[in-house]
Amino acid sequence: MRSDNIKLVRKGAIVELKEDKPVIELHPKEVLDNIKALQDEIEKSNAAITKSEAAIPELKKSIEQNTAMLAKFNKFKEWATDWQKSKARTIIEDVKDKVLETVQREYKNDPTLTDEQNIGQKFRHYIGKLSTHPLIAEHISNEIMRDTFYINPNITNPFK
């Protein structure tokens, strides 16, 4: 209910609430209930403002601490990225033959697809199996995994 569109008019034992819509009649109980509900809503909003204002210094301190910690970690980002990419390549090299066997065993060519489309589907299945391999999940960060398998994949299609 927006207060600028509402006009309250007392008519005998009732109060009419006039909006752009048809007139609504409110009995005294409804008037008092609305007053209490509006007072409660105002009180609740004021309490939320007070709580938010009290949290601002703590939030600023948290941002400051996290920014300082981020700067420390960022010094190692290039090293960690390179190490993770190397580790991912090593794991892929170690598990690719077993994953390839699994895909060849599980994937059945779809007769409605062309040979080229089936090869593409097998390769997507292969990439999916590699990217969810337990060793990858255990040792490789999500960011590097996403980059290695989906954004900048450098994996040869063994089905071509």
Protein Blocks (a to p, Z undefined) as FASTA:
>chain_A
ZZklpccddehjbccdddfbdcddddfklmmmmmmmmmmmmmmmmmmmmmmmmmmmmmmm
mmmmmmmmmmmmmmmmmmmmmmmmmmmmmmmmmmmmmmmmmmmmmpccdfkbcfklmmmm
mmmmmmmmmmmgfklmmmpcfklmmmmmmmmgcbdcfkZZ
